[in-house]
Amino acid sequence: MGYLVPELLAAGHEVIGLDNFSKYGPVARSYDSHPRYRLVEGDAKDARLLTELAADCDQVVAWAAMIGGISYFP
């Protein structure tokens, strides 16, 4: 998402990021202080939270990383 969020912000969109910080903890991004960007700490498995966040959205981009290294190889 590192390249997509700045593009969306530059195009005038409001962006909400969702992260549970399960692997690396909070990471500073160049757009963290942008007035049209909001980061929410939460889990994408939380249906209530996702429903709330998406209520006023025109579009939702789902993007997730599977972090596990060699354990994902058969």
Secondary structure in CASP SS format (residue, H / E / C, confidence):
PFRMAT SS
TARGET T0000
AUTHOR 0000-0000-0000
METHOD secondary structure of the structure
MODEL  1
M C 1.00
G C 1.00
Y C 1.00
L H 1.00
V H 1.00
P H 1.00
E H 1.00
L H 1.00
L H 1.00
A H 1.00
A C 1.00
G C 1.00
H C 1.00
E C 1.00
V E 1.00
I E 1.00
G E 1.00
L E 1.00
D E 1.00
N C 1.00
F C 1.00
S C 1.00
K C 1.00
Y C 1.00
G C 1.00
P C 1.00
V C 1.00
A C 1.00
R C 1.00
S C 1.00
Y C 1.00
D C 1.00
S C 1.00
H C 1.00
P C 1.00
R C 1.00
Y E 1.00
R E 1.00
L E 1.00
V E 1.00
E E 1.00
G C 1.00
D C 1.00
A C 1.00
K C 1.00
D C 1.00
A H 1.00
R H 1.00
L H 1.00
L H 1.00
T H 1.00
E H 1.00
L H 1.00
A H 1.00
A C 1.00
D C 1.00
C C 1.00
D C 1.00
Q C 1.00
V C 1.00
V C 1.00
A C 1.00
W C 1.00
A C 1.00
A C 1.00
M C 1.00
I C 1.00
G C 1.00
G H 1.00
I H 1.00
S H 1.00
Y H 1.00
F C 1.00
P C 1.00
END
